[in-house]
Structure formats: structure tokens, C-alpha cells
Amino acid sequence: MRSDLLDILACPVCKGPLDLRADEIAPEGAADAGEVLTGALTCATCNEVYPIAGGIPNLLPPELRDTEIAAGR
């Protein structure tokens, strides 16, 4: 996930701003250098947390995300 996407992303639950926590960033020289590979987006308003895995943020609302996890997707 490119960090500049924070300018256009909002919490799908309350439309609040999201804060980025980067756990792993692609190294220099990689095709996706500087992009967040793992981490989380946290809503500054409602405190909902959206995981980032494989460079892709999962912005499904919590009830849908839980359904996807239970279905093994």
C-alpha cells in the first residue's frame, strides 16, 4: 500500500480519517520500494482497525471482515 493513499482513504464505518502503522516496508531496489507490506490502518474517530497484508488494506467493515475470515477466504 502506498502511504499517499491516506489522502483519499476514509474509514468505511464512520468516514473518519485513518492513521497508518507500518510493520513492514518494501526495501529499496524492490519494484514496490517504500510501500507498506504489512501493518494497519486505524480510524482516528471510531478506533476501528483495518489490517494491511501483502500490501493490500482490508477495508471491509468489521462484520463483513469477520464473515470472510469465518468462511476461510
Secondary structure, DSSP 4 states (H G I P E B T S, - for coil): --GGGGGT---TTT---EEEEEEEEPPTTSTTTT-EEEEEEEETTT--EEEEETTEE----HHHHHHHHHTT-
